[in-house]
Amino acid sequence: MRKSWETLGGLLVLMGLSGTIDHLAYQPILGPFLNAFNRYVFPRFEVLHGYELYANLLVAVAGVVVIAAARRVR
């Protein structure tokens, strides 16, 4: 179970960083998958309009938190 949480956290980190890169400059590598938050989720929320960069960074930070929490659990 711990490994699956670490994998999920790693995926969130990758998606957050990739979305940040995509927001600053177009990123064609695995764009539809890694940038799913940036392209499909964030545009649906009006409150995030103008704050997409911070939202992507928050996804990456959430991934780091999930990884850290998974490593603390035995």
MODELLER restraints for C-alpha pairs under 7 A, 6 or more apart:
rsr = mdl.restraints
at = mdl.atoms
rsr.add(forms.Gaussian(group=physical.xy_distance, feature=features.Distance(at['CA:2:A'], at['CA:70:A']), mean=5.53, stdev=0.5))
rsr.add(forms.Gaussian(group=physical.xy_distance, feature=features.Distance(at['CA:5:A'], at['CA:66:A']), mean=6.80, stdev=0.5))
rsr.add(forms.Gaussian(group=physical.xy_distance, feature=features.Distance(at['CA:5:A'], at['CA:67:A']), mean=6.74, stdev=0.5))
rsr.add(forms.Gaussian(group=physical.xy_distance, feature=features.Distance(at['CA:5:A'], at['CA:70:A']), mean=5.90, stdev=0.5))
rsr.add(forms.Gaussian(group=physical.xy_distance, feature=features.Distance(at['CA:6:A'], at['CA:66:A']), mean=6.86, stdev=0.5))
rsr.add(forms.Gaussian(group=physical.xy_distance, feature=features.Distance(at['CA:6:A'], at['CA:67:A']), mean=4.82, stdev=0.5))
rsr.add(forms.Gaussian(group=physical.xy_distance, feature=features.Distance(at['CA:6:A'], at['CA:70:A']), mean=6.01, stdev=0.5))
rsr.add(forms.Gaussian(group=physical.xy_distance, feature=features.Distance(at['CA:9:A'], at['CA:63:A']), mean=4.04, stdev=0.5))
rsr.add(forms.Gaussian(group=physical.xy_distance, feature=features.Distance(at['CA:9:A'], at['CA:64:A']), mean=6.15, stdev=0.5))
rsr.add(forms.Gaussian(group=physical.xy_distance, feature=features.Distance(at['CA:9:A'], at['CA:66:A']), mean=5.06, stdev=0.5))
rsr.add(forms.Gaussian(group=physical.xy_distance, feature=features.Distance(at['CA:9:A'], at['CA:67:A']), mean=5.06, stdev=0.5))
rsr.add(forms.Gaussian(group=physical.xy_distance, feature=features.Distance(at['CA:10:A'], at['CA:63:A']), mean=6.08, stdev=0.5))
rsr.add(forms.Gaussian(group=physical.xy_distance, feature=features.Distance(at['CA:12:A'], at['CA:59:A']), mean=6.14, stdev=0.5))
rsr.add(forms.Gaussian(group=physical.xy_distance, feature=features.Distance(at['CA:12:A'], at['CA:60:A']), mean=5.73, stdev=0.5))
rsr.add(forms.Gaussian(group=physical.xy_distance, feature=features.Distance(at['CA:12:A'], at['CA:63:A']), mean=4.65, stdev=0.5))
rsr.add(forms.Gaussian(group=physical.xy_distance, feature=features.Distance(at['CA:13:A'], at['CA:59:A']), mean=6.72, stdev=0.5))
rsr.add(forms.Gaussian(group=physical.xy_distance, feature=features.Distance(at['CA:13:A'], at['CA:60:A']), mean=4.03, stdev=0.5))
rsr.add(forms.Gaussian(group=physical.xy_distance, feature=features.Distance(at['CA:13:A'], at['CA:61:A']), mean=6.90, stdev=0.5))
rsr.add(forms.Gaussian(group=physical.xy_distance, feature=features.Distance(at['CA:13:A'], at['CA:63:A']), mean=4.80, stdev=0.5))
rsr.add(forms.Gaussian(group=physical.xy_distance, feature=features.Distance(at['CA:13:A'], at['CA:64:A']), mean=6.51, stdev=0.5))
rsr.add(forms.Gaussian(group=physical.xy_distance, feature=features.Distance(at['CA:14:A'], at['CA:34:A']), mean=6.97, stdev=0.5))
rsr.add(forms.Gaussian(group=physical.xy_distance, feature=features.Distance(at['CA:14:A'], at['CA:60:A']), mean=6.97, stdev=0.5))
rsr.add(forms.Gaussian(group=physical.xy_distance, feature=features.Distance(at['CA:15:A'], at['CA:34:A']), mean=4.77, stdev=0.5))
rsr.add(forms.Gaussian(group=physical.xy_distance, feature=features.Distance(at['CA:15:A'], at['CA:35:A']), mean=5.93, stdev=0.5))
rsr.add(forms.Gaussian(group=physical.xy_distance, feature=features.Distance(at['CA:15:A'], at['CA:60:A']), mean=6.98, stdev=0.5))
rsr.add(forms.Gaussian(group=physical.xy_distance, feature=features.Distance(at['CA:16:A'], at['CA:56:A']), mean=4.62, stdev=0.5))
rsr.add(forms.Gaussian(group=physical.xy_distance, feature=features.Distance(at['CA:16:A'], at['CA:57:A']), mean=5.61, stdev=0.5))
rsr.add(forms.Gaussian(group=physical.xy_distance, feature=features.Distance(at['CA:16:A'], at['CA:59:A']), mean=4.93, stdev=0.5))
rsr.add(forms.Gaussian(group=physical.xy_distance, feature=features.Distance(at['CA:16:A'], at['CA:60:A']), mean=4.27, stdev=0.5))
rsr.add(forms.Gaussian(group=physical.xy_distance, feature=features.Distance(at['CA:17:A'], at['CA:56:A']), mean=6.84, stdev=0.5))
rsr.add(forms.Gaussian(group=physical.xy_distance, feature=features.Distance(at['CA:17:A'], at['CA:57:A']), mean=6.68, stdev=0.5))
rsr.add(forms.Gaussian(group=physical.xy_distance, feature=features.Distance(at['CA:17:A'], at['CA:60:A']), mean=6.10, stdev=0.5))
rsr.add(forms.Gaussian(group=physical.xy_distance, feature=features.Distance(at['CA:18:A'], at['CA:34:A']), mean=6.13, stdev=0.5))
rsr.add(forms.Gaussian(group=physical.xy_distance, feature=features.Distance(at['CA:18:A'], at['CA:35:A']), mean=6.11, stdev=0.5))
rsr.add(forms.Gaussian(group=physical.xy_distance, feature=features.Distance(at['CA:19:A'], at['CA:34:A']), mean=7.00, stdev=0.5))
rsr.add(forms.Gaussian(group=physical.xy_distance, feature=features.Distance(at['CA:19:A'], at['CA:35:A']), mean=4.85, stdev=0.5))
rsr.add(forms.Gaussian(group=physical.xy_distance, feature=features.Distance(at['CA:19:A'], at['CA:38:A']), mean=5.40, stdev=0.5))
rsr.add(forms.Gaussian(group=physical.xy_distance, feature=features.Distance(at['CA:19:A'], at['CA:56:A']), mean=5.74, stdev=0.5))
rsr.add(forms.Gaussian(group=physical.xy_distance, feature=features.Distance(at['CA:20:A'], at['CA:53:A']), mean=5.72, stdev=0.5))
rsr.add(forms.Gaussian(group=physical.xy_distance, feature=features.Distance(at['CA:20:A'], at['CA:56:A']), mean=5.55, stdev=0.5))
rsr.add(forms.Gaussian(group=physical.xy_distance, feature=features.Distance(at['CA:20:A'], at['CA:57:A']), mean=6.64, stdev=0.5))
rsr.add(forms.Gaussian(group=physical.xy_distance, feature=features.Distance(at['CA:21:A'], at['CA:27:A']), mean=6.59, stdev=0.5))
rsr.add(forms.Gaussian(group=physical.xy_distance, feature=features.Distance(at['CA:23:A'], at['CA:53:A']), mean=6.50, stdev=0.5))
rsr.add(forms.Gaussian(group=physical.xy_distance, feature=features.Distance(at['CA:38:A'], at['CA:56:A']), mean=6.95, stdev=0.5))
rsr.add(forms.Gaussian(group=physical.xy_distance, feature=features.Distance(at['CA:42:A'], at['CA:48:A']), mean=6.48, stdev=0.5))
rsr.add(forms.Gaussian(group=physical.xy_distance, feature=features.Distance(at['CA:42:A'], at['CA:52:A']), mean=6.83, stdev=0.5))
